[in-house]
Amino acid sequence: MSAIAEFIDNEVKSNDIVLFMKGTPGFPQCGFSGQVVQILDYLGVDYKGVNILTSDELRQGIKEYSQWPTIPQLYVKGEFVGGCDIVREMFQAGELQGFLDEKGISVKGAA
């Protein structure tokens, strides 16, 4: 396993929720990353944002790690959830809240 893959693996496994994104949660640098940040903030969950723009190696490494071609990428309890479209669809259907709840993550305003 490469050093970058080990770094990614460690981030994914040591944080309940981690979002690999362009920019930071406070300053997203793409609309898709921003949408996922808005959803997570709305749900009131704690998460770690990892800015993939800091390193080409990281940007490429996360795509290889997940076998998923686009950013952002959301991981919950070590499990790859998906990108912006999937997260948004799950959120709008109320599935994301249930998924987080199942994983033992308390969501603000969950039914």
Secondary structure, DSSP 8 states (H G I E B T S, - for coil): --HHHHHHHHHHHHSSEEEEESEETTEESSHHHHHHHHHHHHHT---EEEEGGG-HHHHHHHHHHHT--SS-EEEETTEEEE-HHHHHHHHHTTHHHHHHHHTT---TT--
